[in-house]
Amino acid sequence: MPGFIARFDTPERLVAAIGRVRDEGYTKLDAFTPFPLPEVTKRLGGGTWTIGWIAAVFALIGGGLTYATLYWVAAVDYPLNVGGRPLNSWAAFMPVVLVATALWSGLATLVGMLYLCGLPRWHHPLFDIGQFDRASYDRFFLLIEGDDPIFSPDETRRLLASLGPEHIDEVGR
């Protein structure tokens, strides 16, 4: 994945750079910052709604399967009449269903988040960039990926240079 990464010293410069790069038509972008910047997430088109849907769907699946299993065992496969109580004792099933729903939702959220983030990834070309570790402390990075439809090495480097970064590095070559 060839591309270019630019290092900025302030979040305002990064946000302005993302806006300008988006205006030029680039779509394969990513930003790395030491703290959350909602404006960056908004401009890059990110969000967390996918994880919520994954959690909700698997919570319903897990709860439904657990209830169905309990019903099958108690009312169909091995019906046992204890004290004249109904075989489908949904109130007695609820604690187990609630726990299973939480477990299915939590596990699906973990697996879904790892999948959507592309993890586990043992090595990324960005790790070879000098001073990329400063993204965790005090610098802001903008990555334009080489598989962007309008990526051109010369034009992309020229555009990034016009945005006033501290430094521009080539990634993945």
N, C-alpha and C positions, 0 to 999 in steps of 0.2 A: 504494500500500500504506500506508494510514494505520495508525497505532499509537502506542504510547507507549514511551519509553525512559527508564529510571531509572539514575542514576549513584550508585554506592556507593564508599565509601572503603577498604573491606577485602574480601578474598576471603571471609571468614567471613560477612559480611553478604550478599554475593551468593549464596552457597550456601544460606543460610537463606531468602532471598527466593525463590529458584528452587523450593525445597521447598514454601513456602507457596503460591506461585502455582500450582504443579502440584496441590497439594491442593485448590485452589479449582476446578480443572477445565480450566485453560487448557492448550492443547497446542501452539499456534504460538508458540514461544519461541526466542530466541537470546541468547547471551551473548558479550560481547567483553571479553577480559582481556589484560593485558600479558605474561602467561606462562601456560603450560599448567596447567590445574587439572583433574586426573582426576575429582574429585568433581563438577565442573560437567558434564563430558562424560557421566558416568554418569547424573546427574539429568536431563539433557536427552535422554538416549536415543541419544547419538551413538556412533559406533565407526568402525573402519577396515576391517571385514571385507569390505565391498563391493569395495574396491580390490584386495584380495588375490585375490578370486574373478575379477575382471576380468583381472588379470595372469596367473593360472593358466590360465584358459580360452584367452586369446589366445596364451599360450606354447605350449599344446598344438596350437592351430590352426596357428600359424606353423611350429612344428617339423614337424608332420604334412604340411603343404603343401610345405615345403622338401624333406623326404624323398621325397614322392611325385613332385615335379618331378625330383629327381636320379635316382630310379629310372626314371622314364619316359624321360628322355634317355639314360641309360646302358644300360638293358636292353631298351627297347621301340623307341623312335624311331630311335636310332642306335647299335645294339650294336657294340662294338668289342672284339674279343678280343685283349688284350695279354698275352702271356706265359702264356696258359692260365688267367688269373685269372677268377673268376666275374664275371658281368655285374652281379649285385646285390652290389656290394662295400660292404656297410653300414659297415664300419670306415672306409673312405675317405670316406664321406658324413658321418660324425659331426662333424668340425670345422665344416663349413658349416651343418649342422643346429643345432649348439649356438649359433653366432653368430646365426643367423636367429631361433632361439627367444628369445634375449636381446633382440634388436631388436624383435620383435613384442610381447613382454611389456612392454618399456620404453615403446614408443610407445603401446600400449593403456593403460598406467597413466597416462601423461601426459594423453591425451585423456579418459580416464574421470574422472580427478581434476578436470580443468577443467570437464567436463560436470556432475559431481555438485556442484561448488562454485558452479555458475551463472556461470562465467567464460567469456569476458571480459565484464565489466560495466563500462562506461566511467563510469557515474555511479550513485550510490545516494543516496536521500534522507537517509541517515544522515550523509553527508559535509557536509550543511548544518547539522547540529546543532552548537551552540557547545560547544567543549571536547571533542568526540568524539575528537579526536586524542590525548587523554590516555589512551585505551584502549591505546595503545602504550607508555605510560610508567608511570602510577601509579593509574589508576582502573579500575573494574569496572562494566560496563554490562549491563543486562538489558532486552531488547526483547520487548514483547508485540505481535504483529502484529495489524493490524485485521481480517484475514480469519479470525481465530480464531472458531469457532462460537459461543462465549459472550461475545465481545467486546461491551462496551457502554462508550462513552466515559466516562460518569460513574462507573460501577462500577469500571472498570479503573483510572482515575485515583485513585479513593478507595482501592482495594486497594494500589496502588503507594505511595501516600502513607503508608499504615499500616505499611509496611515500613521506614521511616526512611531513605530515600535522601537524598543531598545535593541532588539536583535531578531534576525530571521534565520531559521535553520531549515535545512532540507531533511525530510523524514523518509526513512525506508529505502535509501539507495545504497 
